[in-house]
Structures are given as C-alpha cells and as structure tokens.
Amino acid sequence: MSDDRFTPLAARLPATVPFVGPEAAERAMGRPFAARIGANESVFGPSPDAVRAMMAAAGEVWKYADPEAHDLRTALAAHHRIPPESIAIDAGIDTLLGLTVRLFVAPGETVVTTQGTYPTLNYHVAGYGGRLAEVPYRNDRTDLDGLVGRAQSDRAKLLYLANPDNPMGGWHEAGEIMTALDALPDHCLMVLDEAYGEFAPPGTLPPLDAEDRRLLRLRTFSKAYGMAGARVGYANGHPEIVAGFDKVRNHFGMNRAALAGAVAALGDQSWLDGVVVSTAAARDRIAEIASANGLAAQPSATQFRHRRLRQGRGFCDGPARCARVPRHLRADALRTAREPGDPHRGGHGRRPRSFRRNPARRPR
Ligand SMILES: Cc1ncc(COP(=O)(O)O)c(C=O)c1O
C-alpha cells in the first residue's frame, strides 16, 4: 500500500477481498452459474407478502427509513415476546458483527473464534486492531469447551459462535450453549450468530432473553426468510448492551423498502414453515446424492451440506462452490439445486408469485 495517508492500522491490513461474490465469479468465467448456490442464499426467495410490501414501499424511497426501525422492532418484539429495547436492527448480521467489535474490542484485545468458521468477524477484528485466537474444530464440530478455555486463558472480550455453523452445518443444543455460558469468564461476551437458526431442529436455540448480559444473539432475514439482498438483521441482548449500538451505528443506514419487507415476511410464518420443510427435503436429497457417490455428508441444520472430500485434504461446503467436486456429482447437485422443491408442496398452501412471473426461477 503506497498511500501514506492511510492510518498505520489500515496500511498494515492485507489488501484482500474477503468475499468474492457470485457476480464477480460469473464475470471472471464469462458466463452465469447454472445454479446460484455458493452464497447460502434461499432459492425460494421471500414471502410474496414481503415482495408486495417492498413494492408498495418503493415509491416512498425518497424518504429516509425510520432510524429507530420502530415497526420492525415492535413486530420482532411481539413475535419473540421480548421488549423492543432488547432488539437492535441493522443491515444484516455482517454489519452488526462490525459494530459489536467496534463496541467491545480495543486494539490488541482478543476475540476467540473457530478456525475456518464464518469469517466476517475476523475481518472486523483485524480492521479494529484486535487479536484473533482461533480454536480448531473437534470431530468436525465447533469445540465449545475449547472456545471457553481459550476465552479464559487469553482474557478474550468476545467469543464468537455460529450455531448452526457455517461451513460445517452442524449445531449444538441449547443446553450445551447454556453450559458454555455458565463457564464463560465475566470479561467475555458470547456472540451467538444464529443466521441459520430458523432451519435448526427444536431445542437448538436458547430462548431469546432480555436479561442475560453474557450473550448477544444475531439473527437475519437473509437466509430462511429469503431476503439476503434486502440486508436486514437484528441483535438481541440486554437493553444496556443493545443501546450501545446507537453510539456507533449509521442511523440512516437501513433501507426503507427492506424494513417494510421484513415486517411482512415476519407476518407470513406459513411461508417460512414451507421453506424450512422444502429445504430439509432438498438437503436430504443432496445427502443421498453424496452418499451414492461415495461421499459422506455431514449432518446439517442449515440450507447447505458439507462434504469431506478426502481425509485431511480440503473441504467442500456447497456443491457449486468447490472445483474439486467430481463432475458427475456436480451435475446431480446442480439439478437438485434447480429443483429446490416448492414451499407449496411443503404444506405451505400458496405458490410463490415470483416463481410464476420469472420462468428462470420455476423449478424445472
Ligand atoms: C453464519 C453466518 N452469519 C452471517 C451471515 C451473513 O448474514 P447477513 O446476510 O445477515 O449479513 C452468513 C452468510 O452466509 C453466515 O453464514
């Protein structure tokens, strides 16, 4: 980096692009992907109610969004039966992770995470001059005891856990999370990333809480709600911790139409149920394809399957994401991704309008 006007910290950061998006990969390849499954988006898309709400709000985008996101916070509070003061809303979990690091991690302080897990937090830690302590997976699962032990030994300020995890897809039950919390030192906040929480089996997510100062929960409308491009996520925690976000967030950083869409999506739980059922069916099908091709798929509570390709030699966390997947398996997996099932068939009761209008989205 040659420009000496950068801060010393920014000048020291590697000039890497953390995520190469599917669009960049398509431009590099010179053709579109046959199936877009590498970014863990939901091919089912949002509830038609959410689409309608966003369309209705589109004409209003000359107005900034309500910086308090009052309607969505109120709707989330009613949905989860928690006080609105225990909820902060921002543009996806990725944004909330950055704010969390900014609020809690001074230069040189430690954040504990799992080596190879979802990496956004790591970029924020580097960006704010924090120090990362990484704990390897144990038996292909995040190692709760190892993470807590490292938080104690390194006097960590944050412990990050994605539950269910990306890329492994595995999960810990709520009881295990609570046991880990009990062992967490006072100086450390557990940041529980529940991006895939809606897909997880009952008993995975501890009840949302407004009293527990040891824990910050992060959820999103990007995954099961099918609204990744809208950028809406939320944090839940003790109101004093949640109020901290107001000190550092971009108060006008939310998209007005996206907020309206999220309120409508939350109100259409039958759509969500249909997506979850159809996703489970597609996940099982992918596991069958893997096993028919001699690959063991890891148990998954997400909308992707992780396969160990060769012992000790690289992993694949989405059939289209890994060039090392054999060609015949890639073809099978792509076909399955194009036939994600229809929430209609999953007992949902309505066919998504977007599937009707856009033939490219229609299951073939
Ligand atoms: C574990 C995990 N957390 C967060 C995100 C990003 O969430 P958001 O779209 O709300 O920023 C992802 C996206 O893949 C993820 O896998």
The ligand as an ORCA input file, in Angstrom:
! r2SCAN-3c Opt
* xyz 0 1
  C     -23.008    -17.824      9.853
  C     -23.371    -16.636      9.031
  N     -23.601    -15.461      9.656
  C     -23.947    -14.351      8.967
  C     -24.061    -14.386      7.593
  C     -24.422    -13.113      6.879
  O     -25.660    -12.673      7.322
  P     -26.259    -11.293      6.796
  O     -26.692    -11.501      5.375
  O     -27.395    -11.025      7.730
  O     -25.176    -10.269      6.899
  C     -23.825    -15.574      6.892
  C     -23.923    -15.615      5.423
  O     -23.604    -16.564      4.762
  C     -23.476    -16.718      7.631
  O     -23.235    -17.883      7.024
*
